[in-house]
Amino acid sequence: METPEPPSLLAAGPKPLVKIFGVGTAGLALLEAAHTPEFAGSDFIAINTDSPAASSAKVKIHLESKLLRGLGSGGDAERGRALAEEQFSTLKAACENANVVFILAGLGGGAGSGISPILAKAAREAGALVLAFVTLPFDCEGNRREQQAQQSLAQLRAVADGVICLPGQKIFKLIDENTPVVETFRVTAGLLHEGLRGVWQLLTRPGLIQVHFSDVCALVRDRHAESAFAFVETSGPGRAREAVEKILAHPLLDEGRALAESDAVLVSLTAGKDLTMAEIGRVMDQVKRQCAHAQIIMGAAVDSALKDKLCVTVIAAKQGVAAAHVAPRSEARATPLSLPGHREPALSRSRGPRKASKAIQTQLPLNIVSKGRFDKSEPTKHNGEDLDVPTFLRRGIPLN
């Protein structure tokens, strides 16, 4: 007579609605790698500035307009961002009713770097928990892609609940000099796929020691945290010890440094019916030693399909420096406004009457927004006047 499954496995409550977005060329490749039966019940959505028709995602969003004239983002993150801002309502509608939104993207190019932060903002406004899984360029890809990637990463961290970041250079720790390029990118996709799978299982699989959706939300919600993640799988008699070794050597955890620097850690263990309390204790003791000052949440589940396998998921969140507000492209950045008639407070306390000064109309020292492909175009002039300059400035008309 077979041993029945624990009641908690039979009485699974309503699962959160998970939507997985692939953004840009690299994001669509990551989305395809994740399009497997184990993610059944999740909605897959492909977003790109070029047509994502080749994607197997159920929903495809082609962010195209007259702005790009069918040419795509051309590797320019500002173009991708402008297009996402232009169709913000479309992105927000795609996130409606989702409890969790996963964003898969490669940062450094135009679509992934430009669209991902705007998509994260749209998902947050729609009420979802937002977790981004992103890759950073290899050093050999050049300064421009690295700068765009870092800028986009900062913008993502300012709006998403958590960002799992995999720098390309870390992959070299897992390959040798004879590894083909195709295999290198396969390893990268595999690491992010493991991360996505681990979090998905946390949110959708009930357990003996339950990790609730609210626990995950409490870990990352509104922290705008720098989150590190690892998913390891072992088997055999020494599987608990091997799982600990893999966690402490995992490139996504910076060989254990991410645990030592974290202030909140979530650990979930899943195995077959042979999972023992001694194995749970062995794993958790080592985790606690690495992050003695962190808040730790632990969960454990039994899945008979795993047989002799032990799967361990670790999320380490660090409350970094408060994220700076990422201003829209139309806002002035770190530049005070000089308004007509505005006076700064006097530093001295002189007491005599002051003469009223006449308001002088001056040009606001705002940053000039790039004209994109028209940046090098000649100005429009008529009768010696530059028509690109606002009329009130050309004619010296003060604003009331």
For each residue, the residues with C-beta under 8 A, 3 or more apart:
1:
2:
3: 273
4:
5: 9 10 302 304
6: 9 10 208 302
7: 10 11
8: 11 12 206 207 208 210
9: 5 6 12 206 207 301 302
10: 5 6 7
11: 7 8 206
12: 8 9 15 206
13: 206
14:
15: 12 18 41 203 204
16: 99 100 203 204 213
17: 43 97 98 99 100
18: 15 41 42 43 98 99 100 101 102 200 203 204
19: 42 43 45 94 95 98 100 101 102 128
20: 31 34 39 42 43 44 45 101 102 104 196
21: 27 31 45 46 47 94 101 102 103 104 119
22: 27 28 29 30 31 32 44 45 46 47 55 57 104 105
23: 27 28 47 48 103 104 105 111 112 115 116 119
24: 27 28 47 48 49 80 105 106 109 110 111 112 113 115 116
25: 28 29 48 50 106 109 111 112
26: 29 30 105 106 109 112 135
27: 21 22 23 24 30 31 47 48 103 104 105 106 111 112 116
28: 22 23 24 25 31 32 46 48 52 55 57
29: 22 25 26 32 33 185 189
30: 22 26 27 33 34 104 105 106 133 189 192 193
31: 20 21 22 27 28 34 35 44 46 55 57 104
32: 22 28 29 35 55 56
33: 29 30 189 190 192 193
34: 20 30 31 39 44 104 193 196 197
35: 31 32 39 44 56 57
36: 39
37: 40
38: 197 200
39: 20 34 35 36 42 44 197 200
40: 37
41: 15 18 204
42: 18 19 20 39 200
43: 17 18 19 20 58 59 98
44: 20 22 31 34 35 39 56 57 58 59
45: 19 20 21 22 57 58 59 60 61 94
46: 21 22 28 31 52 55 57 59 60 61
47: 21 22 23 24 27 52 61 63 91 94 111 115 119
48: 23 24 25 27 28 51 52 61 62 63 111
49: 24 62 63 64 68 72 73 79 80 83 110 111 115
50: 25 62 64 72 111
51: 48 62 64
52: 28 46 47 48 55 57 60 61 62
53: 60
54:
55: 22 28 31 32 46 52 60
56: 32 35 44
57: 22 28 31 35 44 45 46 52 60
58: 43 44 45
59: 43 44 45 46 94
60: 45 46 52 53 55 57
61: 45 46 47 48 52 90 91 94
62: 48 49 50 51 52
63: 47 48 49 83 84 87 90 115
64: 49 50 51 68 70 83
65: 68 83 86 87
66: 69
67: 79 82 83 86
68: 49 64 65 71 72 73 74 79 83
69: 66
70: 64
71: 68 74
72: 49 50 68 110 111
73: 49 68 76 77 79 80 83 109 110 111 114
74: 68 71 79 110
75: 109 110 144 145
76: 73 79 80 110 114 372
77: 73 80 81 109 110 113 114 148 151 152
78: 81 82 114 329 370 372
79: 49 67 68 73 74 76 82 83 110 114 372
80: 24 49 73 76 77 83 84 110 111 112 113 114 115
81: 77 78 84 85 113 114 115 117 118 329
82: 67 78 79 85 86 114 329
83: 49 63 64 65 67 68 73 79 80 86 87 114 115
84: 63 80 81 87 88 91 114 115 118 119
85: 81 82 88 118 328 329
86: 65 67 82 83
87: 63 65 83 84 90 91
88: 84 85 91 92 118 122
89: 92 93
90: 61 63 87 93 94
91: 47 61 84 87 88 94 95 118 119 122 123
92: 88 89 95 96 122 123 125 126
93: 89 90 96
94: 19 21 45 47 59 61 90 91 122
95: 19 91 92 98 101 119 122 123 126 128
96: 92 93 126
97: 17 126
98: 17 18 19 43 95 101 123 126 128
99: 16 17 18 128 129 213
100: 16 17 18 19 128 129 130 131 203 213
101: 18 19 20 21 95 98 119 120 123 126 128 129 130 131
102: 18 19 20 21 131 132 133 196 199 200
103: 21 23 27 116 119 120 123 130 131 132 133 134 156 160
104: 20 21 22 23 27 30 31 34 132 133 134 192 196
105: 22 23 24 26 27 30 112 113 115 116 132 133 134 135
106: 24 25 26 27 30 109 112 134 135 137
107: 112 113 116 134 135 136 137 148 149 152 153
108: 112 113 136 137 141 145 146 148 149
109: 24 25 26 73 75 77 106 112 113 145 148
110: 24 49 72 73 74 75 76 77 79 80 113 114 148
111: 23 24 25 27 47 48 49 50 72 73 80 114 115
112: 23 24 25 26 27 80 105 106 107 108 109 115 116 134 152
113: 24 77 80 81 105 107 108 109 110 116 148 149 151 152
114: 73 76 77 78 79 80 81 82 83 84 110 111 117 118 152
115: 23 24 47 49 63 80 81 83 84 105 111 112 118 119
116: 23 24 27 103 105 107 112 113 119 120 132 134 152 156
117: 81 114 120 121 152 155 156 158 159 160 326
118: 81 84 85 88 91 114 115 121 122
119: 21 23 47 84 91 95 101 103 115 116 122 123
120: 101 103 116 117 123 124 130 132 156 159 160
121: 117 118 124 125 159
122: 88 91 92 94 95 118 119 125 126
123: 91 92 95 98 101 103 119 120 126 128 130
124: 120 121 127 128 130 159 160 161
125: 92 121 122
126: 92 95 96 97 98 101 122 123
127: 124
128: 19 95 98 99 100 101 123 124
129: 99 100 101 161 216 217 220 221
130: 100 101 103 120 123 124 159 160 161 162
131: 100 101 102 103 160 161 162 163 164 199 220 227
132: 102 103 104 105 116 120 156 160 162 163 164
133: 30 102 103 104 105 164 166 192 195 196
134: 103 104 105 106 107 112 116 153 156 163 164 165 166
135: 26 105 106 107 165 166 167 168 188 192
136: 107 108 146 149 150 153 165 166 167 168
137: 106 107 108 141 142 145 146 149 168
138: 141 168 169 171
139: 146 168 169
140:
141: 108 137 138 145 146 168
142: 137 145 146
143: 146 147
144: 75 147 148
145: 75 108 109 137 141 142 148 149
146: 108 136 137 139 141 142 143 149 150
147: 143 144 150 151
148: 77 107 108 109 110 113 144 145 151 152
149: 107 108 113 136 137 145 146 152 153
150: 136 146 147 153 154
151: 77 113 147 148 154 155
152: 77 107 112 113 114 116 117 148 149 155 156
153: 107 134 136 149 150 156 157 163 165
154: 150 151 157 158 323 324 326
155: 117 151 152 158 159 326
156: 103 116 117 120 132 134 152 153 159 160 163
157: 153 154 160 163 224 226 320 323
158: 117 154 155 224 323 324 325 326
159: 117 120 121 124 130 155 156 224 326
160: 103 117 120 124 130 131 132 156 157 163 224
161: 124 129 130 131 217 220 221 222 223 224 225
162: 130 131 132 220 223 225 227 315 317
163: 131 132 134 153 156 157 160 226 227
164: 131 132 133 134 192 195 227 228 229 252
165: 134 135 136 153 226
166: 133 134 135 136 170 171 188 191 192 251 252
167: 135 136 170
168: 135 136 137 138 139 141 171 188
169: 138 139 172
170: 166 167 173 174 251 252
171: 138 166 168 174 175 184 187 188 191 251
172: 169 175
173: 170 251
174: 170 171 187 251
175: 171 172 179 183 184 187
176: 179
177:
178:
179: 175 176 183 184 187
180: 183 184
181: 184 185
182: 185 186
183: 175 179 180 186 187
184: 171 175 179 180 181 187 188
185: 29 181 182 188 189
186: 182 183 189 190
187: 171 174 175 179 183 184 190 191
188: 135 166 168 171 184 185 191 192
189: 29 30 33 185 186 192 193
190: 33 186 187 193 194
191: 166 171 187 188 194 195 251 252
192: 30 33 104 133 135 164 166 188 189 195 196
193: 30 33 34 189 190 196 197
194: 190 191 197 198 231
195: 133 164 191 192 198 199 229 230 231 252
196: 20 34 102 104 133 192 193 199 200
197: 34 38 39 193 194 200 201 231
198: 194 195 201 202 229 230 231 268 311 313
199: 102 131 195 196 202 203 216 229 313 315
200: 18 38 39 42 102 196 197 203 204
201: 197 198 204 205 268 270 311 313
202: 198 199 205 211 216 266 268 299 313
203: 15 16 18 100 199 200 213 216
204: 15 16 18 41 200 201
205: 201 202 270 301 303
206: 8 9 11 12 13 210 301
207: 8 9 210 211 268 270 299 300 301 302
208: 6 8 300 301 302
209: 298 299 300 301
210: 8 206 207 299
211: 202 207 215 216 266 268 297 298 299
212: 215 216
213: 16 99 100 203 216 217
214: 217 218
215: 211 212 218 219 266 297 299
216: 129 199 202 203 211 212 213 219 220 266 315
217: 129 161 213 214 220 221
218: 214 215 221
219: 215 216 223 264 266 297 315 317
220: 129 131 161 162 216 217 223 225 227 315 317
221: 129 161 217 218
222: 161
223: 161 162 219 220 264 317 319
224: 157 158 159 160 161 320 322 323
225: 161 162 220 264 317 318 319 320
226: 157 163 165 317 318 320
227: 131 162 163 164 220 315 316 317 318
228: 164 252 253 254 258 259 262 315 316 317 318
229: 164 195 198 199 252 253 313 314 315 316
230: 195 198 246 247 250 252 253 312 313 314
231: 194 195 197 198 311 312 313 314
232: 243 246 247 250 311 312
233: 309 310 311 312
234: 239 240 242 243 246 309 310 312
235: 239 308 309 310
236: 239 242 308
237:
238: 241 242
239: 234 235 236 242 243 271 279 308 309 310
240: 234 243 244 278 279 282 283 310
241: 238 244 245 282
242: 234 236 238 239 245 246
243: 232 234 239 240 246 247 283 310 312
244: 240 241 247 248 282 283 286 287
245: 241 242 248 249
246: 230 232 234 242 243 249 250
247: 230 232 243 244 250 253 256 259 286 287 312 314
248: 244 245 253 255 256 259 286 290
249: 245 246 255 256
250: 230 232 246 247 253 255 256
251: 166 170 171 173 174 191 254 255
252: 164 166 170 191 195 228 229 230 258
253: 228 229 230 247 248 250 256 257 258 259 314 316
254: 228 251 257 258
255: 248 249 250 251
256: 247 248 249 250 253 259 260 290
257: 253 254 260 261
258: 228 252 253 254 261 262 316 318
259: 228 247 248 253 256 262 265 287 290 291 294 314 316
260: 256 257 290 291
261: 257 258 316 318
262: 228 258 259 265 291 294 316 317 318
263: 293 294 295 317 318 319
264: 219 223 225 294 295 296 297 316 317 319
265: 259 262 287 291 294 295 296 297 314 315 316 317
266: 202 211 215 216 219 296 297 298 299 313 314 315
267: 283 284 287 296 297 298 299 312 313 314
268: 198 201 202 207 211 298 299 300 301 312 313
269: 275 279 280 283 298 299 300 301 310 311 312 313
270: 201 205 207 300 301 302 303 306 310 311 312 313
271: 239 274 275 279 302 303 306 309 310 311
272: 275 302 303 304 305 306 307 308 309
273: 3 302 304
274: 271 308
275: 269 271 272 279 280 300 302 310
276: 279 280
277: 280 281
278: 240 281 282
279: 239 240 269 271 275 276 282 283 310
280: 269 275 276 277 283 284 298 300
281: 277 278 284 285
282: 240 241 244 278 279 285 286
283: 240 243 244 267 269 279 280 286 287 312
284: 267 280 281 287 288 296 298
285: 281 282 288 289
286: 244 247 248 282 283 289 290
287: 244 247 259 265 267 283 284 290 291 296 314
288: 284 285 291 292 296
289: 285 286 292
290: 248 256 259 260 286 287
291: 259 260 262 265 287 288 294 296 316
292: 288 289
293: 263
294: 259 262 263 264 265 291 316
295: 263 264 265
296: 264 265 266 267 284 287 288 291
297: 211 215 219 264 265 266 267
298: 209 211 266 267 268 269 280 284
299: 202 207 209 210 211 215 266 267 268 269
300: 207 208 209 268 269 270 275 280
301: 9 205 206 207 208 209 268 269 270
302: 5 6 9 207 208 270 271 272 273 275
303: 205 270 271 272 306
304: 5 272 273 307
305: 272
306: 270 271 272 303 309 310 311
307: 272 304
308: 235 236 239 272 274
309: 233 234 235 239 271 272 306
310: 233 234 235 239 240 243 269 270 271 275 279 306
311: 198 201 231 232 233 269 270 271 306
312: 230 231 232 233 234 243 247 267 268 269 270 283
313: 198 199 201 202 229 230 231 266 267 268 269 270
314: 229 230 231 247 253 259 265 266 267 287
315: 162 199 216 219 220 227 228 229 265 266
316: 227 228 229 253 258 259 261 262 264 265 291 294
317: 162 219 220 223 225 226 227 228 262 263 264 265
318: 225 226 227 228 258 261 262 263
319: 223 225 263 264
320: 157 224 225 226 323
321:
322: 224
323: 154 157 158 224 320 326
324: 154 158
325: 158
326: 117 154 155 158 159 323
327: 331 332 333
328: 85 331
329: 78 81 82 85 369
330: 369
331: 327 328
332: 327 335 337 364 365 366 367
333: 327 367
334:
335: 332 365 366 367
336: 365
337: 332 342 364 365 366
338: 342 362 364 365
339: 342 364
340: 359 360 361 362 398 399 400
341: 359
342: 337 338 339
343: 357
344:
345:
346: 349 350
347:
348:
349: 346
350: 346
351:
352:
353:
354:
355:
356:
357: 343
358:
359: 340 341 398
360: 340 398
361: 340 392 396 397 398 399
362: 338 340
363: 393
364: 332 337 338 339
365: 332 335 336 337 338
366: 332 335 337
367: 332 333 335
368:
369: 329 330
370: 78 375
371: 374 375 377
372: 76 78 79 375
373:
374: 371 377
375: 370 371 372
376:
377: 371 374
378:
379: 386 387 388
380: 386 387 388
381: 384 385 386 387
382: 385 387
383:
384: 381
385: 381 382 389 394
386: 379 380 381 389 394
387: 379 380 381 382
388: 379 380
389: 385 386 393 394
390: 393 394
391: 394 395 397
392: 361 395 396 397 398 399
393: 363 389 390 396
394: 385 386 389 390 391
395: 391 392
396: 361 392 393
397: 361 391 392
398: 340 359 360 361 392
399: 340 361 392
400: 340
